[in-house]
Amino acid sequence: MEYRRLGKSGLQVSALSFGSWLTFGNQISEQQAEKLMHLAYDQGINFFDNAEQYAAGKSEIVMGNILSRTGWSRDSFVVSSKVFWGGDKPNQKGLSRKHVMEACHAALKRLQVDYLDLFFCHRPDIDTPVEETVRAMTELIWQGKILYWGTSEWSAQEIQEAYSCAREFGLIPPTMEQPQYNLFHRERFEKEYHKLYDGIGMGTTIWSPLASGLLTGKYIDGKAPEDSRAASHKDLGWLADRLVGAVAMQRNGKVKQLMTLADEIGTSVTRLSLAWCLKNKNVSTVILGSSKESQLLDNLGSIEVQALLTDEVMQKIEDIMQNKPVVPRF
């Protein structure tokens, strides 16, 4: 396993990490979740990602139960939660001081830990002043309940506003952003955020590196395999639309070309796609989501595939994708 600093912080996270979205408390049993977490940890993964919204809190309960049984030293792993969608009532959602504080306490209880290493604002909240959120996160750090805080799917302007607010009032600024990033979804990560990496030292914990599974090649014929989450879980109809709908069909032409390229260099399109994300110096960690041990082991092999992505291969990928953002030079 390779380890990278989370932005300009001193915290080191595994280049590949493990997330529980869609799986824990929903798609797989707690026993299977435990097998996956042990496999991930044994293979060097030290960051486990979660959120209050995942399976309406059940995901954190499952992960907390597992963590309580592992016997792992607390300083050997990093665990996160996210705050925004906690419920339907007015103060159960958003980034008010009340909800930020209560969400943190609830996550600590569900995860059965004394502190969260990372605590993300899951989305921006237009109804709460950014100063209120920054102060709440700073207080949680001062209280020792979280170590670092960050954002998820915030715009560059919103992140910069939070950072500037922290600096103005002597508070603690966000350390990291959790954006979607993959071969099909690049504009925000590569173009909009480009000044934030060196400017404020922002780290990134990217999600959906395989475009929800499209970049595995499993949906190449326009159908969802019977054992896929898109086919077996009726409540994930939105995901099926993304994988076998009109947009997916348009993208499958590029997936086929990527599969051919992957075969030429002796790997799979899945590993190629993950390794492509890892090659970006601004990626701190790539969050994997797996329901099977074989799937997780295969994904872990992308660490070695980075060496196969020479400048020539990277250019071939660009020639296939034709979607590289133009980054302003000013």
C-alpha positions in Angstrom: 0.0 0.0 0.0 1.0 3.6 -0.7 0.4 6.3 1.8 -0.2 10.0 1.1 -0.5 13.1 3.2 -4.0 14.6 3.3 -3.3 17.9 1.6 -0.9 20.0 3.7 -1.8 18.3 6.9 0.5 15.8 8.6 -2.1 13.0 8.4 -1.3 10.1 6.2 -4.0 8.1 4.5 -3.8 5.0 2.3 -3.9 5.8 -1.4 -6.9 3.4 -1.6 -9.5 3.6 1.1 -12.7 1.9 1.9 -16.2 3.4 2.0 -19.6 2.0 3.1 -22.0 4.0 0.9 -24.8 1.7 -0.5 -23.4 -1.4 1.1 -23.2 -1.4 4.9 -26.6 -1.6 6.5 -28.3 -2.1 3.2 -26.8 -4.3 0.4 -24.7 -6.7 2.5 -24.8 -8.4 5.9 -22.8 -7.2 8.8 -20.8 -10.5 8.6 -19.8 -9.7 5.0 -19.0 -6.1 5.9 -16.7 -7.4 8.7 -14.8 -9.6 6.2 -14.4 -6.7 3.8 -13.1 -4.4 6.5 -10.6 -7.0 7.8 -9.4 -7.6 4.3 -9.0 -3.9 3.6 -7.1 -3.4 6.8 -4.8 -6.4 6.3 -4.0 -5.1 2.8 -2.9 -1.7 4.2 -6.0 0.4 4.0 -6.2 2.7 7.0 -9.1 5.0 6.1 -12.7 4.0 6.4 -15.4 6.5 5.1 -18.9 6.8 6.4 -21.7 9.4 6.8 -24.8 10.0 8.9 -27.0 9.6 5.8 -25.8 6.2 4.7 -28.6 3.7 5.3 -30.1 6.3 7.6 -27.4 5.8 10.2 -27.3 2.0 10.0 -24.1 2.1 8.0 -22.3 3.7 10.9 -23.8 1.3 13.4 -22.5 -1.6 11.4 -19.1 -0.1 11.0 -19.0 0.8 14.8 -19.9 -2.8 15.7 -17.1 -4.1 13.6 -14.6 -1.6 14.9 -15.4 -2.5 18.5 -14.6 -6.2 17.8 -11.4 -5.8 15.7 -9.0 -5.0 18.5 -7.2 -2.6 16.1 -5.2 0.1 17.8 -7.0 3.4 17.4 -4.0 5.1 16.1 -3.8 2.6 13.2 -6.9 3.6 11.4 -8.8 6.8 10.3 -12.6 7.0 10.3 -14.8 9.7 9.0 -18.4 10.8 9.1 -20.4 13.5 7.2 -23.1 15.9 8.3 -26.0 17.3 6.4 -28.9 14.9 6.0 -29.8 13.6 9.4 -33.5 13.5 9.2 -36.6 15.2 7.9 -37.3 17.7 10.7 -35.9 21.3 10.3 -33.0 21.0 12.7 -32.1 17.4 11.7 -30.4 18.6 8.5 -28.1 21.3 7.2 -25.0 22.8 8.8 -26.3 24.9 11.7 -24.3 24.8 14.9 -27.1 22.7 16.4 -27.1 20.0 13.8 -23.3 19.9 13.3 -22.8 19.3 17.1 -25.6 16.8 17.4 -24.6 14.9 14.3 -21.1 14.6 15.5 -22.2 13.2 18.9 -24.6 10.8 17.2 -21.8 9.6 14.8 -19.4 9.0 17.7 -22.1 6.9 19.4 -22.9 4.9 16.3 -19.2 4.3 15.4 -18.3 3.6 19.0 -15.2 5.8 18.9 -14.0 8.7 21.1 -13.3 11.0 18.2 -13.7 11.3 14.4 -10.5 11.7 12.4 -12.3 13.4 9.6 -15.7 15.2 9.7 -17.1 16.4 6.4 -19.9 18.9 5.6 -21.7 16.7 3.1 -23.1 19.5 1.0 -23.0 23.3 1.3 -25.9 24.9 3.3 -27.2 28.1 1.7 -29.4 28.7 4.8 -26.6 28.8 7.3 -23.9 31.5 7.5 -20.5 29.9 6.7 -19.1 31.5 9.9 -21.5 29.5 12.0 -20.4 26.2 10.4 -16.7 27.1 10.6 -17.1 28.0 14.3 -19.0 24.8 15.1 -16.3 22.7 13.4 -13.5 24.6 15.2 -15.2 24.0 18.5 -15.5 20.3 17.9 -11.7 20.2 17.1 -11.0 22.2 20.3 -13.1 19.7 22.2 -11.1 16.8 20.8 -14.2 15.3 19.2 -12.9 15.6 15.6 -9.3 16.1 14.4 -9.8 17.5 10.9 -12.8 18.9 9.0 -13.6 19.3 5.4 -16.3 19.6 2.7 -18.0 17.4 0.2 -19.1 18.6 -3.2 -18.6 22.3 -2.4 -17.7 24.7 -5.1 -14.2 26.3 -5.1 -15.8 29.6 -4.1 -17.6 28.1 -1.1 -14.4 26.4 0.1 -12.4 29.6 -0.3 -15.1 31.5 1.7 -14.9 29.0 4.5 -11.1 29.1 4.5 -11.0 32.9 4.5 -13.6 33.1 7.2 -11.5 30.8 9.4 -8.4 32.9 8.8 -10.3 36.2 9.6 -11.6 35.0 12.9 -8.7 32.8 14.1 -10.7 29.6 13.5 -9.6 26.3 11.9 -10.1 26.1 8.2 -11.2 23.0 6.2 -8.4 20.6 5.4 -10.0 18.4 2.6 -12.7 18.1 0.0 -14.5 14.9 -1.0 -15.5 15.3 -4.6 -16.6 12.9 -7.3 -13.8 12.2 -9.7 -13.4 9.7 -12.5 -12.6 9.5 -16.2 -16.1 10.9 -17.1 -16.3 13.4 -14.2 -13.3 15.8 -14.3 -14.3 19.4 -14.7 -14.6 20.5 -11.1 -11.6 18.5 -9.8 -9.1 19.5 -12.5 -10.3 22.9 -13.4 -12.4 24.6 -10.7 -10.3 23.4 -7.8 -6.9 23.9 -9.5 -5.9 26.9 -7.4 -6.9 25.3 -4.1 -4.4 22.5 -4.1 -1.3 24.8 -3.9 -3.2 27.9 -2.6 -4.6 26.4 0.6 -3.1 23.0 0.5 -6.4 21.2 0.0 -6.4 17.4 0.2 -9.0 15.2 -1.5 -10.8 11.9 -0.7 -12.4 11.1 -4.0 -15.6 9.1 -4.5 -17.1 7.1 -7.4 -13.7 6.6 -9.2 -15.4 3.9 -11.4 -18.4 6.1 -12.3 -20.8 4.0 -10.2 -19.5 0.9 -11.9 -19.7 2.0 -15.5 -15.9 1.9 -15.8 -15.8 -1.8 -14.8 -17.2 -2.8 -18.2 -20.0 -4.9 -16.6 -22.7 -2.8 -18.3 -21.1 -2.7 -21.7 -24.0 -4.5 -23.4 -26.5 -2.0 -21.9 -27.9 -4.4 -19.3 -27.3 -4.8 -15.6 -25.9 -8.2 -14.6 -28.1 -10.1 -12.2 -25.6 -10.0 -9.4 -25.0 -6.2 -9.7 -26.4 -3.8 -7.2 -28.2 -1.9 -9.9 -30.2 -5.1 -10.8 -30.7 -6.7 -7.4 -31.8 -3.6 -5.3 -35.0 -2.1 -6.4 -34.4 1.1 -4.3 -31.4 1.9 -6.5 -33.4 2.6 -9.6 -31.6 5.9 -10.0 -28.3 4.0 -10.2 -29.7 1.6 -12.8 -30.7 4.6 -14.9 -27.2 6.0 -14.6 -25.6 2.6 -15.7 -27.9 1.4 -18.5 -29.7 4.6 -19.5 -29.2 6.8 -22.5 -26.1 8.6 -21.1 -24.5 5.3 -20.2 -25.1 4.0 -23.7 -23.3 7.0 -25.1 -20.4 6.5 -22.7 -20.0 2.7 -23.4 -18.3 3.4 -26.7 -15.4 5.0 -24.7 -15.5 2.2 -22.1 -15.0 -0.3 -24.9 -12.0 1.6 -26.2 -10.6 1.8 -22.7 -11.1 -2.0 -22.3 -9.1 -2.6 -25.4 -6.3 -0.3 -24.2 -6.3 -2.0 -20.8 -6.0 -5.4 -22.5 -3.0 -4.1 -24.5 -1.1 -3.2 -21.3 -2.1 -6.3 -19.5 -4.7 -5.1 -17.0 -8.4 -4.6 -16.7 -10.4 -1.5 -17.4 -11.3 -1.4 -13.7 -7.7 -1.2 -12.5 -6.8 1.2 -15.3 -9.6 3.6 -14.3 -8.5 3.5 -10.6 -4.9 3.8 -11.4 -5.7 6.8 -13.6 -7.2 8.5 -10.6 -4.2 7.6 -8.4 -1.8 9.1 -11.0 -3.2 12.6 -10.2 -0.9 14.2 -7.6 -3.9 16.1 -6.1 -5.7 12.9 -5.2 -5.0 12.0 -1.6 -7.0 8.8 -1.5 -9.4 6.9 -3.8 -12.5 5.6 -1.9 -13.4 2.0 -3.0 -16.8 0.5 -2.5 -17.0 -3.3 -2.6 -19.6 -5.9 -1.7 -17.3 -8.9 -2.4 -13.8 -9.8 -1.3 -12.8 -10.8 -4.8 -13.9 -7.4 -6.0 -11.9 -5.6 -3.3 -8.8 -7.6 -4.0 -9.0 -6.9 -7.7 -9.4 -3.1 -7.0 -6.4 -3.1 -4.7 -4.3 -4.2 -7.7 -4.6 -0.8 -9.2 -1.7 0.4 -7.0 0.7 -1.6 -9.1 -1.0 -0.6 -12.4 0.1 3.0 -11.9 3.5 2.0 -13.2 1.9 0.8 -16.5 0.4 4.2 -17.1 3.3 5.8 -18.9 3.1 9.2 -20.5 2.2 7.4 -23.8 -0.6 5.4 -22.2 -1.9 8.5 -20.4 -2.1 10.3 -23.8 -3.9 7.3 -25.3 -6.5 7.6 -22.6 -6.9 11.3 -23.3 -7.3 10.5 -27.0 -10.1 8.2 -26.1 -11.9 10.4 -23.6 -11.5 13.8 -25.4 -12.7 15.6 -22.2 -9.6 17.0 -20.6 -10.6 20.4 -19.0 -8.8 23.5 -20.1 -7.2 25.0 -16.9 -6.8 28.8 -17.0 -3.2 29.9 -16.7 -4.0 33.2 -14.9 
